Amino acid sequence: MRTSAEEIAALKRSRPRNRFVSVSLVVFTLLAVYAWFGGDLHLAEFDLDRRLANAARFGEAIRPYPIQELGVWDWATAVAWMGDLLAGDGWQALQRTLAISIAAIVLAAVIGAIAAPLGARNIVRRDGLINSPRRPSRRVRIAETAWLTAIRGLLIFLRAIPEYIWAFLLIKIFGFTSWPAVLALALHNAGILGKLGSETIEDIEPARAEALRALGATRVHTLIGAVTPEVLPRFLLYFFYRWETCVREATVLGMLGVMSLGSLIRDARAANFYDEMIFYVLLGSLLVLAGDLLSAGVRASMRKAA
């Protein structure tokens, strides 16, 4: 009779092995080592005592200025100070940040909704979901492939450039207005929504579209009557998820000078007004939190409805 140790050894030898997982672990370990040494990271630079002293000074600097002068914490004084900041530029910047995010995601959704079927293989190809079952000619297949490559390449290009870079380039055209932020967020998110939308269309069940085609429906009618109702709930989920990102990024883009909460954060940091900087950071966080809660509620309702 085998001992427990022998049984354990036998189980270990017979365990399933996955070479891909093993190789991935080795590659991950090598990348972690490279990041440590290639990034020139040194524990000596951390200097815990010095960093703690810096943190203590920063904690003192972020207290409201009237509280610093008063010497003790007073909620009435702190609330009055926050009210003054909000009544000044804070409320306007908060509204501008929200408006930028909404305008950007709506524009991105329009572009993405148009690009999605144009980049879906089962829509574009003649022998696809809503087209003729007859095999197309070689010339037609080449044209379809070229079209799909162009549309998908454009979507890759739009989302490959970060919003911050888009805004940096667009400021040269539109100046320090809201348009660089709106268009930067719209272009980047249009690439994302277009890609996700086209993939969603390619994954739908063909039964409804084939039934409509069999009844004599045109390609446009089939797209509207069969494809759109099936992909719309998923597309709206993507829409609200990306809107959360737009709310956050609209604040970040203010660092470039576009009027939003980010511009107030940048100006307060430049003037070493750390108390005001933290207030605007928290104000932006509350806006992101509100957008996240609203988005989560809408997405939950849509999932139940679906």
C-alpha positions in Angstrom: 0.0 0.0 0.0 1.4 3.4 -1.0 2.1 6.0 1.7 0.5 9.4 1.6 3.8 10.9 0.4 3.8 8.5 -2.6 0.2 9.3 -3.4 1.0 13.1 -3.3 4.0 12.5 -5.5 1.9 10.5 -8.0 -0.8 13.2 -8.0 1.8 15.9 -8.6 3.2 13.9 -11.6 -0.2 13.4 -13.1 -1.4 17.0 -12.7 -2.3 18.8 -15.9 0.4 21.0 -17.3 -0.1 24.1 -19.4 3.0 25.2 -21.2 1.5 28.6 -22.1 0.9 29.4 -18.4 4.5 28.3 -17.5 6.0 30.4 -20.2 3.8 33.4 -19.3 4.9 33.2 -15.7 8.6 33.2 -16.8 8.0 36.1 -19.1 6.1 38.1 -16.5 9.0 37.5 -14.0 11.5 38.7 -16.5 9.5 41.8 -17.3 9.2 42.6 -13.6 12.9 42.3 -13.2 13.5 44.5 -16.2 11.0 47.1 -14.9 12.9 47.3 -11.6 16.4 47.6 -13.0 15.5 49.3 -16.3 13.4 51.9 -14.5 16.4 52.8 -12.4 14.5 52.2 -9.1 16.5 52.3 -5.9 15.2 51.7 -2.4 17.7 54.3 -1.1 15.8 57.0 -2.9 12.7 56.2 -0.9 14.2 57.5 2.4 11.3 56.8 4.6 12.0 59.5 7.3 12.3 62.2 4.7 9.2 61.1 2.8 7.2 61.1 6.1 8.4 64.6 6.9 7.3 65.7 3.4 3.9 64.1 3.9 3.5 65.9 7.2 4.2 69.2 5.6 1.9 68.5 2.7 -0.9 67.5 5.2 -0.4 70.9 6.9 -0.5 72.7 3.5 -3.7 71.2 2.3 -5.7 72.4 5.2 -7.9 75.4 4.3 -5.9 78.6 4.6 -8.4 80.2 7.2 -7.9 77.1 9.3 -4.2 77.4 9.1 -4.4 81.0 10.4 -6.9 80.0 13.0 -4.8 77.2 14.4 -7.6 74.9 15.2 -10.2 73.1 13.0 -13.5 74.8 12.7 -16.2 73.4 10.5 -18.1 76.7 10.0 -14.9 78.3 8.8 -14.0 75.4 6.5 -17.5 75.3 5.0 -17.5 79.1 4.4 -14.1 78.8 2.7 -15.3 75.9 0.4 -18.5 77.9 -0.4 -16.4 80.9 -1.5 -14.3 78.7 -3.8 -17.4 77.0 -5.2 -19.1 80.4 -5.7 -16.1 81.7 -7.5 -14.6 79.6 -10.3 -15.4 76.2 -8.9 -19.1 76.0 -9.9 -18.4 77.2 -13.4 -15.6 74.8 -13.9 -17.7 72.0 -12.5 -20.5 72.7 -15.0 -17.9 73.1 -17.9 -16.4 69.8 -17.0 -19.7 68.0 -17.1 -20.8 69.7 -20.3 -17.5 68.7 -22.0 -18.0 65.1 -21.0 -21.6 64.9 -22.2 -20.9 66.7 -25.5 -17.9 64.5 -26.2 -19.6 61.1 -25.5 -22.7 62.1 -27.6 -20.5 63.0 -30.5 -18.4 59.8 -30.0 -21.6 57.7 -29.9 -22.9 59.2 -33.2 -19.5 58.5 -35.0 -19.2 55.1 -33.4 -22.8 54.1 -34.3 -22.1 55.0 -37.9 -18.7 53.3 -38.0 -19.8 50.1 -36.3 -21.8 48.5 -39.1 -19.4 49.9 -41.7 -16.6 47.9 -40.0 -18.6 44.7 -39.3 -17.6 41.8 -41.6 -21.0 40.2 -41.6 -22.6 43.5 -42.7 -20.1 44.6 -45.3 -19.5 41.3 -47.1 -21.9 40.2 -49.9 -22.1 36.7 -48.4 -22.5 38.0 -44.9 -25.5 38.4 -42.5 -27.8 40.6 -44.5 -26.5 40.2 -48.0 -26.9 37.9 -50.9 -26.1 34.3 -50.3 -24.3 34.1 -53.7 -20.6 34.0 -53.5 -19.2 37.4 -54.7 -16.5 37.8 -57.4 -12.8 38.1 -56.5 -12.9 41.8 -57.3 -15.8 42.3 -54.9 -14.0 40.4 -52.2 -10.9 42.5 -52.6 -12.9 45.7 -52.4 -14.7 44.5 -49.3 -11.4 43.6 -47.6 -10.0 47.0 -48.5 -13.0 48.7 -47.1 -12.9 46.8 -43.9 -9.2 47.3 -43.5 -9.7 51.1 -44.0 -12.5 51.4 -41.5 -10.9 49.3 -38.9 -7.6 51.0 -39.4 -9.3 54.4 -38.9 -10.8 53.1 -35.7 -7.5 51.8 -34.5 -5.9 55.2 -35.3 -8.5 57.1 -33.4 -8.2 55.1 -30.2 -4.4 54.7 -30.5 -3.8 58.4 -29.8 -4.5 59.3 -26.2 -7.0 62.0 -25.4 -4.3 64.3 -24.0 -2.4 64.2 -27.2 -5.5 64.8 -29.3 -6.3 67.9 -27.2 -2.7 69.1 -27.3 -2.9 69.0 -31.1 -6.4 70.5 -31.4 -5.5 73.5 -29.2 -3.4 74.7 -32.1 -6.5 74.9 -34.2 -9.3 75.9 -31.7 -7.3 77.7 -29.0 -8.0 77.4 -25.3 -11.7 76.8 -25.7 -13.8 73.8 -24.8 -13.6 72.4 -28.3 -10.1 70.8 -28.0 -11.3 68.8 -25.0 -14.7 67.9 -26.6 -13.1 66.7 -29.9 -10.2 65.0 -28.2 -12.5 62.9 -26.1 -15.0 62.3 -28.9 -12.3 61.1 -31.4 -10.7 58.7 -29.0 -14.0 57.3 -27.7 -15.4 57.0 -31.2 -12.6 54.6 -32.1 -13.4 52.6 -29.0 -17.2 52.6 -29.5 -16.8 51.8 -33.2 -14.6 48.8 -32.5 -16.8 47.4 -29.7 -19.9 48.1 -31.8 -18.6 46.3 -34.9 -17.5 43.3 -32.8 -21.0 43.2 -31.1 -22.6 43.2 -34.6 -20.4 40.3 -35.7 -21.4 38.2 -32.7 -25.2 38.5 -33.1 -27.4 35.5 -33.9 -28.2 35.5 -37.6 -31.7 34.0 -37.3 -33.7 37.2 -37.1 -31.8 38.8 -40.0 -32.1 35.7 -42.2 -35.9 35.6 -41.5 -36.4 39.2 -42.6 -34.3 38.6 -45.7 -36.3 35.6 -46.5 -39.5 37.8 -46.4 -38.0 40.2 -48.9 -36.7 42.9 -46.6 -34.0 45.1 -48.0 -30.5 45.4 -46.5 -31.3 48.7 -44.8 -34.6 47.4 -43.4 -32.8 44.3 -42.1 -30.1 46.4 -40.5 -32.7 48.6 -38.8 -35.2 45.8 -37.9 -33.0 42.9 -37.0 -29.5 44.1 -36.2 -30.1 47.3 -34.3 -32.6 46.0 -31.7 -30.2 43.2 -30.8 -27.0 45.3 -30.5 -28.5 48.5 -29.1 -28.6 47.4 -25.4 -25.0 46.3 -25.5 -24.0 49.5 -27.3 -25.7 51.6 -24.7 -23.8 49.8 -21.9 -20.6 50.7 -23.7 -21.8 54.3 -24.1 -22.4 54.8 -20.4 -19.1 53.1 -19.4 -17.2 55.4 -21.7 -19.1 58.4 -20.4 -17.6 57.7 -17.0 -14.2 57.9 -18.5 -15.1 61.2 -20.3 -16.1 62.7 -17.0 -12.7 61.9 -15.5 -10.7 62.8 -18.6 -12.5 66.1 -19.0 -10.9 67.1 -15.6 -7.5 65.9 -16.7 -7.5 67.8 -20.0 -7.9 71.0 -18.1 -4.2 70.7 -17.2 -3.6 71.8 -20.8 -5.4 75.1 -20.2 -8.9 74.2 -21.3 -11.4 75.7 -18.8 -12.4 72.9 -16.5 -11.6 71.7 -13.0 -8.2 70.6 -14.3 -7.2 74.1 -15.1 -8.1 75.3 -11.6 -6.1 72.4 -10.2 -3.1 73.4 -12.4 -3.3 77.0 -11.4 -3.6 76.3 -7.7 -0.6 73.9 -7.9 1.4 76.6 -9.8 0.6 79.1 -7.0 1.4 76.6 -4.3 -2.2 76.9 -3.0 -2.4 73.3 -2.0 -5.5 73.7 0.0 -7.4 75.0 -3.1 -5.8 72.3 -5.2 -7.1 69.5 -3.0 -10.6 71.1 -2.9 -10.8 71.1 -6.7 -9.4 67.5 -6.8 -12.1 66.4 -4.4 -14.8 68.3 -6.3 -13.7 66.4 -9.5 -13.8 63.2 -7.6 -17.4 63.9 -6.5 -18.4 64.6 -10.1 -16.8 61.3 -11.2 -18.5 59.4 -8.4 -21.9 60.9 -9.3 -21.3 60.0 -12.9 -20.3 56.5 -11.9 -23.4 56.0 -9.8 -25.7 57.3 -12.5 -24.0 55.1 -15.1 -24.1 52.0 -12.9 -27.9 52.5 -12.2 -28.7 52.9 -15.9 -26.6 49.9 -16.8 -28.2 47.8 -14.1 -31.7 48.8 -15.3 -30.8 47.9 -18.9 -29.5 44.5 -17.9 -32.7 43.7 -16.1 -34.7 44.9 -19.1 -32.6 42.7 -21.4 
